[in-house]
Amino acid sequence: MAEFDIVVRGGSLYDGTGGEPFAADVAVKDGRIVAVGTVEGKGAEEIDARGRIVTPGFVDVHTHYDGQITWENRLAPSSDHGVTTVVMGNCGVGFAPVKPGDHHLMIKLMEGVEDIPEVVMAEGVPFDWESFPDYLDAIEKRESDIDFAAQLPHSPLRVYVMGERGAHLEPPTEQDLAEMRRLTAEAIEAGALGVTTSRSYAHRFRTGELAPSVPTEDQEVLALAAGLRDAGKGVFQMVPSYDVTARQRFDLLRDIAKTSGRPVSFTFMQTPQTPGDWRETLADLEQANAEGLEIRGQVIPRPTGGLLGLELSLHPFALNPSFREIEHLPLDQKVARMRDPEFRKRLISESPEDPQPFFKFIVSDLDALFVLGDPPNYNPSAEDSIAAKARARGIDPKELIYDALLERDGHEVLYRPMGNAEGEKFESSGRHLVKHPYTVPALGDGGAHYSMICDAAYTTYFLTYWVRDADPERRIELPYAIRKLAYEPARTVGLDDRGLIKPGYKADLNVIDMDRLHLHAPHASYDLPTGGRRLSQRADGYEATIVSGVVTYRNGEPTGALPGRLVRGGRSAPVAA
């Protein structure tokens, strides 16, 4: 009889600590790592990892699978890229708490903020809950390919407590604040990993109105922080406003940390409007942590940006009046109409019209628009833009962009980088942000932006662009990269039982062929409820992914095993070997 469930043999172990790799076997039993070194016993399954690296499962602390977990069992694309635990409920949006009459409001909010089609949520989200503890109980029944944890979102909480006053952005009463504080503590006690909010003016309903959390006063945000203090556990996640100074942003983060006494993390990026603010923020992070305030910046290790195309939510002509006439047509019919010379002339002559200013911003800047390509190039130079090439040929950039959209019979994907750029090179500043001790890679946004963003593959991008394929000047060493993808994000949100390959830790593992690791271009698929569309992105080189001691992926293909479960906050800890 086998002594172990799985033994991974002879791999080069990058154990998550950041230390140098070493050759070893890993034995797994009952969902836990029980031995690391030379394992004499046999496993019911033996995995030959010679010539491969073995890592802890990766952890993405910033996703939006709140809806997807209710209608399907695979949390892709995250699970296609070595991620074994995701944290959802970020940006202050989600589906609970919610009163029966407000289901449609929550759907409309997620449609506007996270680009999830309304019809998909109306069909897919069952809403068999009201309170946040009810929501946790509902999703605890779900089985998945990876583990998932939930956070309490501010906007639904505000509407739940204040009703129409909350949705209409009215100020809260003292009684409202006390109730939000109480419900925050209640959610944390029930197993919410934390509480989240957003101050981003990009976060709006599709009709243009701000998400309920965005314009709130500091006292309301601090009421949520006080709920964490009452619970004595949990974390606070925030998308700050980048329309205020770096000092104003960080002062509020400090106040949240002091009020809650708990860890705080925030979306941290370089912006074109204030390209040097990140240096000030890094200095503030260092000072705050030296004072004992646990604050971390969540960073994505590639340029932020959107994907545009005729198959996707937006493209440079999507908000023009003439395109509204054909947006409902199948792709082949759209392409046929757009090839008509008269329609082309009319569409190019128009300007975008839309109540969502952020969407108009995305489609209006034609200078930073590139063909993504396959393999995808997320780091083009400015002279490679479609507009630059058009000007070199003496033609209107709109004409060449129009032609690009029609390539590959309308399947072409255009890339619009919007942040994390250095000078004229669209390159995420990994050497500055990702390598900092008080930042964690995150912001995959899996489960959201189904037809505009596909960032959940950042783990694969990180391991190729910044590690394997980087020149010495910008290279991040592999031991450190694995620590940043596994151990540090797990600790940031209090998941202390994963992120390391050590006896007693949860048996979440990857076996990766670094030589074959390859990121494919994203593409549209139509497999959401009601045939809804989303972007998918696959990778080669992940030979095995293991969750709770069960192989969930072999050579990038799902095995059908579903060991992933809800992780309730405050209930995970290393188990002694």
C-alpha positions as CSV (number, residue, x, y, z in Angstrom):
1,M,0.0,0.0,0.0
2,A,1.3,3.5,-0.9
3,E,2.7,5.5,2.0
4,F,1.9,8.8,0.4
5,D,-0.7,10.2,-1.9
6,I,1.8,11.9,-4.2
7,V,5.5,12.1,-4.4
8,V,7.1,14.7,-6.7
9,R,10.6,13.4,-7.5
10,G,13.8,15.0,-8.2
11,G,12.8,18.6,-9.1
12,S,14.7,21.7,-8.4
13,L,12.8,23.2,-5.4
14,Y,12.1,26.9,-5.2
15,D,10.4,26.7,-1.8
16,G,9.0,30.2,-1.6
17,T,11.4,31.5,1.0
18,G,13.6,33.3,-1.6
19,G,16.5,31.0,-0.8
20,E,18.6,29.2,-3.4
21,P,17.0,26.1,-5.1
22,F,17.9,22.6,-4.1
23,A,17.2,19.2,-5.5
24,A,14.6,17.3,-3.4
25,D,11.5,15.1,-3.4
26,V,8.2,16.4,-2.0
27,A,5.8,13.9,-0.4
28,V,2.1,14.7,0.1
29,K,-0.6,13.1,2.2
30,D,-4.1,14.2,3.1
31,G,-3.7,17.5,1.4
32,R,-0.5,18.5,3.3
33,I,3.2,18.4,2.5
34,V,4.6,15.8,4.9
35,A,8.2,15.4,3.7
36,V,10.8,17.4,1.7
37,G,14.2,15.9,0.9
38,T,15.0,12.3,0.0
39,V,11.7,10.4,0.2
40,E,12.1,6.7,0.6
41,G,8.4,5.7,0.6
42,K,6.2,5.4,-2.5
43,G,3.3,7.6,-3.6
44,A,0.0,6.4,-5.0
45,E,1.1,8.8,-7.8
46,E,4.7,9.6,-8.6
47,I,5.6,12.7,-10.6
48,D,9.0,12.9,-12.3
49,A,10.1,16.5,-11.9
50,R,13.7,16.0,-13.0
51,G,14.9,19.0,-15.1
52,R,11.8,21.0,-13.9
53,I,11.3,23.5,-11.1
54,V,8.9,22.8,-8.3
55,T,7.2,25.8,-6.7
56,P,4.5,26.6,-4.2
57,G,1.1,27.3,-5.8
58,F,0.8,31.0,-6.7
59,V,-1.6,33.4,-4.8
60,D,-3.5,36.3,-6.5
61,V,-4.9,38.5,-3.9
62,H,-6.8,40.8,-6.3
63,T,-9.5,39.0,-8.4
64,H,-13.3,39.3,-9.0
65,Y,-14.5,35.7,-9.2
66,D,-17.5,36.6,-6.9
67,G,-20.0,35.8,-9.7
68,Q,-18.0,33.2,-11.6
69,I,-17.7,30.9,-8.6
70,T,-21.5,30.7,-8.4
71,W,-22.0,29.4,-12.0
72,E,-18.9,27.3,-12.9
73,N,-16.2,25.2,-11.3
74,R,-13.0,26.5,-13.1
75,L,-11.6,29.8,-12.0
76,A,-9.8,30.4,-15.3
77,P,-7.8,32.2,-16.5
78,S,-6.0,32.3,-13.1
79,S,-6.0,28.5,-12.7
80,D,-4.3,28.2,-16.2
81,H,-1.2,30.0,-14.9
82,G,-0.1,28.2,-11.7
83,V,-2.4,30.1,-9.4
84,T,-3.9,27.9,-6.7
85,T,-5.6,30.5,-4.4
86,V,-7.5,33.6,-5.4
87,V,-9.0,36.4,-3.2
88,M,-12.1,38.1,-4.6
89,G,-14.4,40.9,-3.5
90,N,-11.8,43.6,-4.3
91,C,-12.4,47.3,-5.4
92,G,-15.5,47.6,-3.1
93,V,-17.8,45.7,-5.5
94,G,-19.5,42.3,-5.2
95,F,-22.8,40.6,-4.8
96,A,-23.3,40.7,-1.0
97,P,-24.8,41.9,1.3
98,V,-27.9,42.5,-0.8
99,K,-31.6,42.9,-0.2
100,P,-34.0,41.1,-2.5
101,G,-35.0,44.3,-4.3
102,D,-31.4,45.3,-5.0
103,H,-30.2,42.4,-7.1
104,H,-30.4,44.3,-10.3
105,L,-28.5,47.2,-8.8
106,M,-25.6,45.0,-7.9
107,I,-25.6,43.5,-11.4
108,K,-25.6,47.0,-13.0
109,L,-22.7,48.0,-10.7
110,M,-20.6,45.0,-11.6
111,E,-21.4,45.6,-15.3
112,G,-20.1,49.1,-15.1
113,V,-17.1,48.7,-12.9
114,E,-15.9,45.2,-13.9
115,D,-17.2,44.8,-17.5
116,I,-19.2,41.7,-16.8
117,P,-22.2,41.5,-19.2
118,E,-25.6,42.1,-17.5
119,V,-27.2,39.1,-19.1
120,V,-24.5,36.8,-17.9
121,M,-24.9,37.8,-14.3
122,A,-28.7,37.8,-14.5
123,E,-28.6,34.2,-15.7
124,G,-25.6,33.0,-13.7
125,V,-25.7,34.5,-10.2
126,P,-28.4,32.8,-8.1
127,F,-28.7,35.4,-5.3
128,D,-29.7,32.7,-2.8
129,W,-28.3,34.9,0.0
130,E,-28.8,38.3,1.7
131,S,-26.2,38.9,4.3
132,F,-22.5,38.5,3.8
133,P,-22.4,35.4,6.1
134,D,-25.2,34.0,3.9
135,Y,-23.1,34.5,0.8
136,L,-20.1,32.7,2.4
137,D,-22.4,29.8,3.3
138,A,-23.7,29.7,-0.3
139,I,-20.3,29.6,-2.0
140,E,-18.9,27.2,0.6
141,K,-21.0,24.6,-1.1
142,R,-19.2,25.3,-4.4
143,E,-16.3,23.0,-5.7
144,S,-13.5,24.5,-7.8
145,D,-10.2,23.8,-9.4
146,I,-8.5,26.2,-7.0
147,D,-9.2,27.7,-3.5
148,F,-11.0,31.0,-3.2
149,A,-11.5,33.5,-0.4
150,A,-13.9,36.4,-0.2
151,Q,-13.8,40.0,1.1
152,L,-16.7,42.3,2.1
153,P,-17.2,45.0,-0.5
154,H,-18.0,48.6,0.5
155,S,-20.5,49.6,-2.2
156,P,-23.0,46.7,-1.6
157,L,-22.6,47.2,2.1
158,R,-23.4,50.9,1.8
159,V,-26.6,50.2,-0.2
160,Y,-27.6,47.4,2.1
161,V,-27.4,49.8,5.1
162,M,-28.7,53.0,3.5
163,G,-31.0,51.8,0.7
164,E,-31.6,54.4,-2.0
165,R,-29.7,57.0,0.0
166,G,-26.6,54.9,-0.3
167,A,-27.0,54.3,-4.0
168,H,-27.7,58.1,-4.6
169,L,-24.4,59.0,-2.8
170,E,-26.1,60.8,0.2
171,P,-24.0,61.2,3.4
172,P,-24.4,58.6,6.1
173,T,-25.9,59.2,9.5
174,E,-24.0,58.2,12.7
175,Q,-26.4,55.3,12.9
176,D,-25.5,54.3,9.3
177,L,-21.8,54.4,10.2
178,A,-22.4,52.3,13.3
179,E,-24.3,49.7,11.3
180,M,-21.6,49.5,8.6
181,R,-19.0,49.0,11.3
182,R,-21.1,46.3,13.0
183,L,-21.7,44.4,9.7
184,T,-18.0,44.6,8.8
185,A,-17.1,42.9,12.1
186,E,-19.9,40.4,11.5
187,A,-18.6,39.5,8.0
188,I,-15.0,39.1,9.3
189,E,-16.1,36.8,12.1
190,A,-18.0,34.7,9.6
191,G,-14.9,34.3,7.5
192,A,-14.5,37.2,5.2
193,L,-10.8,37.7,4.6
194,G,-11.2,41.5,4.8
195,V,-13.1,44.6,3.7
196,T,-12.5,46.5,0.5
197,T,-13.3,50.0,-1.0
198,S,-12.6,52.1,-4.0
199,R,-12.0,55.8,-4.5
200,S,-11.3,55.5,-8.2
201,Y,-13.4,57.8,-10.4
202,A,-13.1,55.2,-13.2
203,H,-15.4,53.0,-11.1
204,R,-18.9,53.9,-12.3
205,F,-22.2,52.4,-13.4
206,R,-22.4,51.9,-17.2
207,T,-24.6,55.0,-17.2
208,G,-21.9,57.1,-15.8
209,E,-22.9,57.5,-12.1
210,L,-20.2,56.8,-9.6
211,A,-20.0,53.6,-7.7
212,P,-21.4,54.2,-4.2
213,S,-18.1,53.9,-2.4
214,V,-16.2,56.4,-4.6
215,P,-17.2,59.8,-3.3
216,T,-17.6,58.8,0.4
217,E,-16.0,60.9,3.1
218,D,-13.0,59.5,5.1
219,Q,-15.2,58.9,8.2
220,E,-17.1,56.2,6.3
221,V,-14.0,54.5,5.2
222,L,-12.6,54.6,8.7
223,A,-15.9,53.1,10.0
224,L,-15.1,50.0,8.0
225,A,-11.6,50.1,9.4
226,A,-13.0,50.2,12.9
227,G,-15.1,47.1,12.1
228,L,-11.8,45.3,11.5
229,R,-10.5,46.5,14.8
230,D,-13.6,45.2,16.5
231,A,-13.1,41.8,14.9
232,G,-9.4,41.8,15.7
233,K,-8.6,40.2,12.4
234,G,-8.9,40.7,8.7
235,V,-7.3,43.0,6.1
236,F,-8.2,46.2,4.3
237,Q,-7.9,46.6,0.5
238,M,-8.4,49.9,-1.3
239,V,-8.2,51.3,-4.8
240,P,-7.2,54.9,-4.0
241,S,-8.0,57.9,-6.1
242,Y,-5.2,59.0,-8.5
243,D,-7.0,62.3,-8.9
244,V,-5.4,63.5,-5.6
245,T,-1.8,64.0,-4.6
246,A,0.4,61.1,-3.5
247,R,0.5,62.6,0.0
248,Q,-3.3,62.7,0.3
249,R,-3.6,59.1,-0.9
250,F,-1.1,57.8,1.5
251,D,-2.4,59.9,4.5
252,L,-5.7,58.0,4.2
253,L,-3.9,54.7,4.0
254,R,-2.1,55.5,7.2
255,D,-5.3,56.5,8.9
256,I,-6.9,53.2,7.9
257,A,-3.9,51.2,9.2
258,K,-4.0,53.2,12.5
259,T,-7.7,52.9,13.0
260,S,-8.0,49.2,12.1
261,G,-4.7,48.0,13.6
262,R,-4.7,45.5,10.7
263,P,-2.8,45.0,7.4
264,V,-3.7,47.4,4.5
265,S,-3.0,47.0,0.8
266,F,-3.8,49.2,-2.1
267,T,-3.6,49.3,-5.9
268,F,-0.3,50.9,-6.7
269,M,0.8,51.9,-10.2
270,Q,2.6,54.5,-12.2
271,T,0.3,56.9,-14.0
272,P,1.0,59.0,-17.1
273,Q,-0.5,62.0,-15.3
274,T,1.9,61.9,-12.4
275,P,4.8,59.6,-13.6
276,G,7.1,60.3,-10.6
277,D,4.6,59.9,-7.8
278,W,5.6,56.3,-7.3
279,R,9.0,57.3,-5.8
280,E,7.2,59.3,-3.1
281,T,4.8,56.4,-2.4
282,L,7.7,53.9,-2.0
283,A,9.3,56.2,0.5
284,D,6.0,56.5,2.4
285,L,5.7,52.7,2.4
286,E,9.2,52.3,3.9
287,Q,8.5,55.0,6.6
288,A,5.0,53.6,7.5
289,N,6.3,50.0,7.9
290,A,9.3,51.3,9.9
291,E,6.6,52.8,12.3
292,G,4.9,49.4,12.6
293,L,2.0,50.1,10.1
294,E,1.6,47.1,7.8
295,I,0.9,48.6,4.4
296,R,1.6,46.9,1.1
297,G,1.2,48.1,-2.5
298,Q,-0.4,45.7,-4.9
299,V,1.4,45.9,-8.3
300,I,1.0,44.2,-11.6
301,P,4.3,43.3,-13.1
302,R,3.4,44.5,-16.6
303,P,1.9,47.7,-18.1
304,T,-1.7,48.3,-17.1
305,G,-3.9,48.6,-20.1
306,G,-6.9,47.4,-22.1
307,L,-7.4,45.1,-25.1
308,L,-9.6,46.5,-27.9
309,G,-11.1,44.8,-30.9
310,L,-14.3,44.2,-32.8
311,E,-14.9,41.0,-30.7
312,L,-14.3,42.9,-27.5
313,S,-16.1,45.6,-25.4
314,L,-14.3,48.6,-26.8
315,H,-12.3,49.7,-29.8
316,P,-11.5,53.2,-31.2
317,F,-14.8,53.4,-33.0
318,A,-17.1,51.5,-30.6
319,L,-18.7,54.6,-29.1
320,N,-19.3,56.4,-32.4
321,P,-23.0,56.7,-33.3
322,S,-22.7,54.8,-36.6
323,F,-21.1,51.8,-34.9
324,R,-24.1,51.6,-32.5
325,E,-26.1,50.7,-35.5
326,I,-24.1,47.5,-36.1
327,E,-22.8,46.5,-32.7
328,H,-25.4,43.8,-32.3
329,L,-24.5,42.0,-35.5
330,P,-22.4,38.8,-35.7
331,L,-18.7,39.5,-36.3
332,D,-18.7,38.5,-40.0
333,Q,-21.6,40.9,-40.7
334,K,-19.9,43.7,-38.7
335,V,-16.7,43.2,-40.8
336,A,-18.7,43.3,-44.0
337,R,-20.4,46.6,-43.1
338,M,-17.1,48.1,-42.0
339,R,-15.6,47.2,-45.4
340,D,-18.2,49.3,-47.1
341,P,-16.5,52.5,-48.3
342,E,-19.4,54.8,-47.4
343,F,-19.9,53.4,-44.0
344,R,-16.1,53.5,-43.3
345,K,-16.0,57.2,-44.2
346,R,-18.9,58.1,-42.0
347,L,-17.7,56.0,-39.0
348,I,-14.2,57.5,-39.2
349,S,-15.6,61.1,-39.3
350,E,-17.5,60.7,-36.0
351,S,-16.4,61.2,-32.4
352,P,-17.2,58.9,-29.4
353,E,-20.3,59.6,-27.4
354,D,-20.8,57.8,-24.0
355,P,-21.9,58.6,-20.5
356,Q,-18.8,56.8,-19.1
357,P,-15.9,59.2,-19.3
358,F,-13.3,56.5,-18.6
359,F,-14.4,54.5,-21.6
360,K,-14.2,57.7,-23.8
361,F,-10.7,58.2,-22.4
362,I,-9.7,54.7,-23.4
363,V,-10.8,54.9,-27.0
364,S,-9.8,58.5,-27.7
365,D,-6.0,58.4,-27.3
366,L,-4.9,56.9,-30.6
367,D,-1.2,57.5,-30.1
368,A,-0.8,54.7,-27.6
369,L,-2.4,51.9,-29.6
370,F,-0.6,48.8,-30.9
371,V,-1.3,45.5,-32.5
372,L,-0.8,43.0,-29.6
373,G,0.4,40.2,-31.8
374,D,1.1,36.5,-31.1
375,P,3.1,36.0,-29.0
376,P,1.7,39.1,-27.3
377,N,4.0,42.1,-27.0
378,Y,3.1,44.0,-23.8
379,N,6.2,46.2,-24.0
380,P,6.3,48.0,-27.3
381,S,8.2,51.2,-28.0
382,A,6.3,54.4,-28.9
383,E,7.5,54.3,-32.5
384,D,5.8,50.9,-32.9
385,S,2.3,52.4,-32.4
386,I,-0.2,52.3,-35.2
387,A,-0.4,56.1,-35.2
388,A,3.4,56.5,-35.5
389,K,3.4,54.1,-38.4
390,A,0.5,56.0,-40.0
391,R,2.3,59.3,-39.7
392,A,5.5,57.8,-41.2
393,R,3.4,56.9,-44.2
394,G,1.7,60.3,-44.3
395,I,-1.9,59.0,-43.6
396,D,-4.5,59.7,-40.9
397,P,-3.9,57.3,-37.9
398,K,-7.6,56.5,-37.9
399,E,-7.4,55.0,-41.3
400,L,-4.6,52.6,-40.3
401,I,-6.3,51.7,-37.0
402,Y,-9.5,51.0,-39.0
403,D,-7.6,48.6,-41.2
404,A,-5.9,46.9,-38.3
405,L,-9.3,46.2,-36.7
406,L,-10.4,44.3,-39.9
407,E,-7.3,42.1,-39.9
408,R,-7.8,38.4,-39.4
409,D,-11.5,38.8,-40.4
410,G,-12.1,41.1,-37.4
411,H,-10.4,38.9,-34.8
412,E,-7.4,41.2,-34.4
413,V,-6.6,42.4,-30.8
414,L,-5.2,45.9,-30.2
415,Y,-3.4,46.9,-27.1
416,R,-3.8,50.2,-25.2
417,P,-1.2,50.5,-22.4
418,M,-2.3,53.1,-19.8
419,G,0.2,52.9,-16.9
420,N,3.4,51.4,-15.5
421,A,5.4,52.9,-18.3
422,E,9.0,54.2,-18.2
423,G,9.8,57.0,-20.6
424,E,9.1,56.1,-24.2
425,K,9.1,52.4,-23.5
426,F,5.9,50.7,-22.4
427,E,7.6,48.6,-19.8
428,S,6.2,47.9,-16.3
429,S,8.8,49.1,-13.8
430,G,9.5,45.7,-12.3
431,R,12.9,46.8,-11.1
432,H,11.3,49.5,-9.0
433,L,7.9,48.3,-7.9
434,V,7.9,44.5,-8.0
435,K,11.3,44.2,-6.4
436,H,10.3,46.4,-3.4
437,P,9.9,44.6,0.0
438,Y,6.6,46.3,0.6
439,T,4.8,45.4,-2.6
440,V,3.2,42.2,-3.8
441,P,2.4,41.1,-7.4
442,A,-1.4,41.1,-7.8
443,L,-4.2,42.8,-9.8
444,G,-4.9,39.8,-12.1
445,D,-8.6,40.9,-12.0
446,G,-9.7,37.4,-13.0
447,G,-13.4,37.0,-13.2
448,A,-13.8,40.6,-14.4
449,H,-13.3,42.8,-17.5
450,Y,-14.2,39.7,-19.5
451,S,-13.9,41.6,-22.8
452,M,-11.4,44.3,-22.1
453,I,-8.6,43.0,-19.9
454,C,-6.8,39.7,-19.5
455,D,-4.2,40.3,-16.8
456,A,-4.7,37.0,-14.8
457,A,-1.8,35.6,-16.8
458,Y,0.7,38.0,-15.0
459,T,2.3,35.1,-13.2
460,T,3.5,33.6,-16.5
461,Y,4.5,37.0,-17.9
462,F,6.5,37.6,-14.7
463,L,8.4,34.3,-15.0
464,T,9.2,34.9,-18.6
465,Y,9.7,38.6,-19.3
466,W,11.3,39.6,-15.9
467,V,13.0,36.4,-15.1
468,R,13.9,33.9,-17.8
469,D,14.2,36.3,-20.8
470,A,15.4,39.4,-19.1
471,D,18.8,40.9,-19.7
472,P,21.0,41.3,-16.6
473,E,20.1,44.9,-16.1
474,R,16.5,44.2,-15.4
475,R,16.5,40.6,-14.5
476,I,14.7,39.4,-11.4
477,E,16.2,36.2,-9.9
478,L,13.9,33.2,-9.9
479,P,14.1,32.4,-6.2
480,Y,12.9,36.0,-5.4
481,A,10.2,35.8,-8.1
482,I,8.7,32.7,-6.7
483,R,8.7,34.2,-3.2
484,K,6.8,37.2,-4.6
485,L,4.2,35.0,-6.4
486,A,3.5,32.7,-3.5
487,Y,4.7,33.4,0.0
488,E,4.4,37.2,0.1
489,P,0.8,37.5,-1.2
490,A,-0.3,34.7,1.0
491,R,1.1,36.5,4.1
492,T,-0.3,39.9,2.9
493,V,-3.9,38.5,3.4
494,G,-3.2,36.3,6.4
495,L,-3.2,32.9,4.6
496,D,-0.5,31.5,6.7
497,D,-0.9,27.8,5.7
498,R,0.3,28.2,2.1
499,G,3.0,29.8,-0.1
500,L,6.0,27.6,1.1
501,I,7.1,24.1,0.4
502,K,7.7,22.9,3.9
503,P,6.2,20.0,6.0
504,G,2.9,21.0,7.5
505,Y,2.0,23.4,4.7
506,K,-0.9,23.0,2.3
507,A,0.1,20.8,-0.7
508,D,-0.4,23.5,-3.4
509,L,2.4,23.0,-5.9
510,N,3.5,23.7,-9.5
511,V,5.9,21.6,-11.6
512,I,7.1,23.9,-14.4
513,D,9.3,23.4,-17.4
514,M,11.0,26.9,-17.5
515,D,12.4,26.2,-21.0
516,R,9.0,25.6,-22.4
517,L,7.1,28.3,-20.5
518,H,5.3,30.3,-23.1
519,L,2.4,32.8,-22.9
520,H,0.0,32.7,-25.8
521,A,-2.0,35.6,-27.0
522,P,-5.5,36.2,-25.5
523,H,-8.5,35.3,-27.6
524,A,-12.2,35.7,-27.3
525,S,-14.3,32.6,-26.3
526,Y,-18.1,32.4,-25.9
527,D,-18.6,30.0,-23.0
528,L,-20.2,32.2,-20.3
529,P,-23.8,31.7,-19.3
530,T,-26.1,32.6,-22.3
531,G,-23.1,32.3,-24.6
532,G,-21.5,35.4,-23.1
533,R,-18.0,36.4,-24.3
534,R,-14.8,36.5,-22.4
535,L,-11.0,36.7,-23.0
536,S,-9.0,33.5,-22.4
537,Q,-5.2,33.1,-22.4
538,R,-3.3,29.9,-22.1
539,A,0.3,29.0,-21.4
540,D,2.7,26.1,-22.1
541,G,5.1,24.8,-19.6
542,Y,2.9,24.1,-16.5
543,E,3.4,20.3,-16.4
544,A,1.4,19.8,-13.2
545,T,-0.5,21.9,-10.8
546,I,-1.5,20.4,-7.5
547,V,-4.2,21.8,-5.1
548,S,-4.7,20.3,-1.7
549,G,-2.7,17.3,-2.7
550,V,-4.7,16.6,-5.9
551,V,-3.4,17.1,-9.5
552,T,-5.8,19.6,-11.1
553,Y,-3.8,20.3,-14.3
554,R,-1.4,18.2,-16.4
555,N,0.4,19.9,-19.3
556,G,-2.0,22.8,-19.1
557,E,-5.1,20.7,-19.4
558,P,-7.6,20.3,-16.5
559,T,-7.9,16.9,-15.0
560,G,-11.5,17.5,-13.9
561,A,-10.5,17.3,-10.2
562,L,-12.1,20.0,-8.1
563,P,-10.4,20.1,-4.7
564,G,-10.7,23.9,-4.4
565,R,-12.9,25.2,-1.6
566,L,-13.8,28.5,0.1
567,V,-11.1,29.6,2.5
568,R,-12.5,31.4,5.5
569,G,-10.4,34.1,7.1
570,G,-8.6,33.5,10.4
571,R,-9.0,29.7,10.0
572,S,-5.9,28.7,8.1
573,A,-2.6,27.9,9.9
574,P,0.4,25.6,9.3
575,V,-0.1,22.1,10.5
576,A,2.9,20.5,12.2
577,A,4.3,17.6,10.2
